[in-house]
Amino acid sequence: MTAQGICKWYNPLSGYGFIEAADGNAIFLHRSDIVGKPPQEGDVVSYEAEESSLKPGRMQARNVTGGTLGGDLEGICNTYDKYKGVGFVAYQGEYYIMHREHIKGGIPHTGDTLHFNLVPSEEDPTKQECRDVFGGSGQSIEPREKKSKATKPSGDDREWGASRNREWGAWGKGKDMKGMMMSMMCVMSTMLGPYGKGKSKGKGKGKGDSNW
């Protein structure tokens, strides 16, 4: 006997959920018993209730109709590259492209039954592409994060940068060439120590300290 109820919730990735019957009881719903589009929370669905073979004493819904997830057309996933975010749906002997940003729910796998709509392509209006794609059996697709534009440093960041520039002096951005050369000469003098600029390797011809 056909009855009506309200979908309490349905998880398309796990493939099950519950329907609230007219008497308030919860009826188990499995993906394999859905006819047409899957339901989502709040959908008024029609179903046939029967006792569960796995859990005697509990009721399970069969031949569930009335779901509203996804588009109005039904096709089969031909291919989908999760790295490129592009795939194709087979529908009435043709193949239509689908893009990641138009897929809802799980990642489509080859052979999945998908519900979708066809609209003219933005790049080529003479061709059609898939929108509102739903029914993939893979992991949930996370929306891509848009690259944010570079933001101006905050007051604390500017102060930190300024203090580091003061600490490093001429080694900062390299615009003060004279200061940079002086710093380099000081470093070299420290490294050479009392040997000065002698080139005689200790034979007395150097211009360094005469005591050496």
C-alpha positions as CSV (number, residue, x, y, z in Angstrom):
1,M,0.0,0.0,0.0
2,T,1.4,3.4,-1.0
3,A,1.8,6.0,1.7
4,Q,3.2,9.5,2.0
5,G,5.6,11.0,4.4
6,I,8.3,13.6,4.8
7,C,12.0,13.0,4.3
8,K,13.5,13.7,7.7
9,W,17.0,13.4,6.2
10,Y,18.9,11.6,3.5
11,N,22.7,11.3,3.2
12,P,23.5,10.7,-0.5
13,L,27.1,9.6,0.3
14,S,26.2,6.9,2.8
15,G,23.0,6.1,0.8
16,Y,20.5,6.0,3.5
17,G,18.1,8.2,5.6
18,F,14.7,8.2,7.2
19,I,11.1,9.2,6.3
20,E,8.7,10.4,8.9
21,A,5.4,8.6,8.4
22,A,2.0,10.1,9.0
23,D,1.8,8.5,12.4
24,G,5.2,9.9,13.4
25,N,7.2,6.7,13.0
26,A,10.5,6.7,11.3
27,I,10.8,4.6,8.1
28,F,14.2,3.5,7.0
29,L,15.2,4.6,3.5
30,H,18.0,3.1,1.4
31,R,19.4,4.3,-1.9
32,S,18.5,1.1,-3.7
33,D,14.8,1.7,-3.1
34,I,14.7,5.2,-4.6
35,V,12.9,5.7,-8.0
36,G,14.0,8.8,-9.8
37,K,15.7,11.6,-8.0
38,P,16.9,11.2,-4.5
39,P,15.0,13.0,-1.7
40,Q,16.3,15.8,0.5
41,E,15.1,17.1,3.9
42,G,11.6,18.3,3.7
43,D,10.5,16.5,0.5
44,V,7.1,15.0,0.5
45,V,7.7,11.4,-0.8
46,S,5.5,8.5,-1.7
47,Y,6.6,5.0,-0.7
48,E,5.6,1.5,0.1
49,A,6.4,0.3,3.7
50,E,7.3,-3.2,4.5
51,E,9.1,-5.0,7.3
52,S,12.9,-5.0,7.0
53,S,14.5,-8.3,6.3
54,L,17.6,-7.3,8.1
55,K,15.9,-5.9,11.2
56,P,12.6,-7.7,11.8
57,G,10.1,-5.5,13.6
58,R,11.3,-2.3,11.8
59,M,9.8,-0.8,8.7
60,Q,11.7,0.0,5.5
61,A,10.5,2.2,2.5
62,R,10.3,0.7,-1.0
63,N,9.8,2.4,-4.4
64,V,10.4,5.9,-3.0
65,T,9.4,8.7,-5.4
66,G,9.1,12.5,-5.1
67,G,12.8,13.4,-4.5
68,T,14.0,16.8,-5.7
69,L,17.8,16.5,-5.5
70,G,19.6,17.2,-8.8
71,G,18.3,18.1,-12.3
72,D,15.3,16.7,-14.2
73,L,17.3,14.5,-16.6
74,E,18.8,11.1,-15.8
75,G,22.0,9.8,-17.4
76,I,25.1,7.7,-16.7
77,C,28.5,8.9,-15.7
78,N,30.9,8.0,-18.5
79,T,34.1,9.4,-17.1
80,Y,35.2,11.9,-14.5
81,D,38.7,13.2,-13.7
82,K,38.7,14.4,-10.2
83,Y,42.1,16.1,-10.6
84,K,41.0,18.1,-13.7
85,G,37.4,18.5,-12.4
86,V,35.9,17.5,-15.7
87,G,33.9,14.5,-16.9
88,F,31.1,13.4,-19.3
89,V,27.6,12.2,-18.8
90,A,26.0,9.7,-21.3
91,Y,22.5,10.7,-22.2
92,Q,20.3,9.5,-25.1
93,G,23.3,8.4,-27.1
94,E,25.3,11.6,-26.6
95,Y,28.0,12.7,-24.2
96,Y,27.7,16.0,-22.3
97,I,30.5,17.7,-20.4
98,M,30.2,18.4,-16.6
99,H,32.4,20.6,-14.6
100,R,33.3,20.4,-10.9
101,E,31.6,23.7,-10.0
102,H,28.2,22.3,-11.2
103,I,28.4,19.0,-9.3
104,K,26.6,18.7,-6.0
105,G,27.2,16.0,-3.4
106,G,29.7,13.2,-4.2
107,I,32.3,12.8,-6.9
108,P,30.8,10.9,-9.9
109,H,32.2,7.5,-10.7
110,T,31.9,5.6,-14.0
111,G,28.5,3.9,-14.1
112,D,26.8,6.2,-11.5
113,T,23.3,7.3,-12.3
114,L,23.2,11.1,-12.3
115,H,20.5,13.6,-12.3
116,F,21.2,16.9,-14.1
117,N,20.0,19.7,-16.4
118,L,21.3,20.7,-19.8
119,V,22.0,24.4,-20.6
120,P,23.9,26.1,-23.4
121,S,27.6,26.3,-22.8
122,E,29.0,29.7,-21.8
123,E,32.0,29.1,-24.0
124,D,30.1,27.8,-27.0
125,P,26.3,28.4,-27.0
126,T,25.9,25.9,-29.8
127,K,26.8,23.1,-27.4
128,Q,25.1,22.0,-24.1
129,E,26.7,21.2,-20.8
130,C,25.5,19.7,-17.5
131,R,24.3,21.7,-14.5
132,D,22.9,20.7,-11.1
133,V,24.6,17.3,-11.4
134,F,23.8,15.0,-8.5
135,G,24.2,11.3,-7.8
136,G,27.9,10.7,-7.6
137,S,28.9,7.9,-5.2
138,G,32.3,9.2,-4.3
139,Q,33.5,11.6,-1.6
140,S,31.8,14.9,-1.2
141,I,33.2,17.6,-3.5
142,E,34.5,20.6,-1.7
143,P,34.2,23.9,-3.4
144,R,37.4,25.4,-4.7
145,E,38.7,28.3,-2.7
146,K,39.2,31.4,-4.7
147,K,42.7,32.9,-4.6
148,S,42.5,36.0,-2.5
149,K,44.2,39.2,-3.6
150,A,47.2,40.3,-1.6
151,T,46.2,42.4,1.3
152,K,47.9,45.4,2.8
153,P,49.9,44.6,5.9
154,S,48.3,45.5,9.2
155,G,49.7,48.1,11.6
156,D,51.5,45.4,13.6
157,D,53.0,43.9,10.4
158,R,54.2,47.3,9.2
159,E,55.8,48.0,12.6
160,W,57.5,44.6,12.6
161,G,58.9,45.1,9.1
162,A,60.1,48.6,9.9
163,S,61.9,47.4,13.0
164,R,63.6,44.6,11.1
165,N,64.7,47.1,8.5
166,R,66.2,49.3,11.1
167,E,68.0,46.3,12.7
168,W,69.5,45.2,9.4
169,G,70.3,48.7,8.3
170,A,71.6,48.8,4.8
171,W,71.0,45.1,4.3
172,G,67.3,45.8,4.1
173,K,66.0,46.5,0.6
174,G,69.4,47.3,-0.9
175,K,68.5,50.9,-2.0
176,D,71.3,52.6,0.0
177,M,74.3,51.3,-2.0
178,K,76.8,53.5,-0.2
179,G,75.7,52.1,3.2
180,M,75.8,48.6,1.8
181,M,79.4,49.0,0.6
182,M,80.5,50.4,4.0
183,S,78.9,47.4,5.8
184,M,80.6,45.0,3.5
185,M,84.0,46.6,4.1
186,C,83.5,46.4,7.9
187,V,82.6,42.7,7.7
188,M,85.7,42.0,5.5
189,S,88.0,44.0,7.9
190,T,86.7,42.0,10.8
191,M,87.3,38.7,9.0
192,L,90.9,39.7,7.9
193,G,91.9,41.0,11.4
194,P,95.5,42.0,11.9
195,Y,96.7,40.6,8.6
196,G,95.6,43.7,6.7
197,K,95.7,43.5,3.0
198,G,99.1,41.7,2.7
199,K,99.5,39.6,-0.4
200,S,103.0,38.2,0.4
201,K,101.8,35.4,2.6
202,G,103.9,36.4,5.6
203,K,107.0,37.5,3.6
204,G,106.9,41.1,5.0
205,K,105.6,42.8,1.8
206,G,102.1,43.3,3.2
207,K,100.7,46.6,4.3
208,G,99.4,45.2,7.5
209,D,100.7,45.5,11.0
210,S,104.6,45.7,11.0
211,N,104.7,43.6,14.2
212,W,103.8,40.6,11.9
